[in-house]
């Protein structure tokens, strides 16, 4: 899962990003509505964690922008406003959930799981290529029905390929899917991740190939020769 965190407190933003990454999620942090809008337009995020009190306005202004980009984009408000009227108002304005600061990371993780399971997210539950399956709800990969444990970047890479299997996925699209905004990307880093993913799939008996389209990107296809 790739999360957009909109939080202007740098200490809280850093702590939340580290906690989310520790639990296998990719988190991009921005501090203003303007930067959040620009990030959402890249259409690479699965969920928004949104502070209400931002330097350039009330965070709820971002909800309509998020839903215009993707109608089922989950939004969880994070705020110090604990009054009932504030909570009800945030939900009425379109938020999926509301978490009052301070909160335990365990509660945030539980709410992330709950929001991700809701029916609006089920339009693309899973995809199968040969004997390899990717579950977009649980973000797990399977070979012959058995879970294939993969490091986070390999899992994000496989997800990006499965979303567009049978088509060429451009390098920049994959990079946006597996790296956050602050990562320094080495020139051959993506190729190294692809090589490791190929090896992981082969060792598990996956009957798929990741074809390199020179100078453009990669394509995931069923292996035709068994």
Beta strands, then each sheet from edge to edge (+ up, - down):
strand 1: 2-6
strand 2: 26-30
strand 3: 47-51
strand 4: 53-54
strand 5: 57-58
strand 6: 74-79
strand 7: 97-100
strand 8: 126-129
strand 9: 132-135
strand 10: 140-143
strand 11: 146-147
strand 12: 169-170
strand 13: 208-213
strand 14: 217-222
sheet 1: 2+ 1+ 3+ 6+ 7+
sheet 2: 4+ 5-
sheet 3: 8+ 9- 10+ 11-
sheet 4: 12+ 14- 13+
end
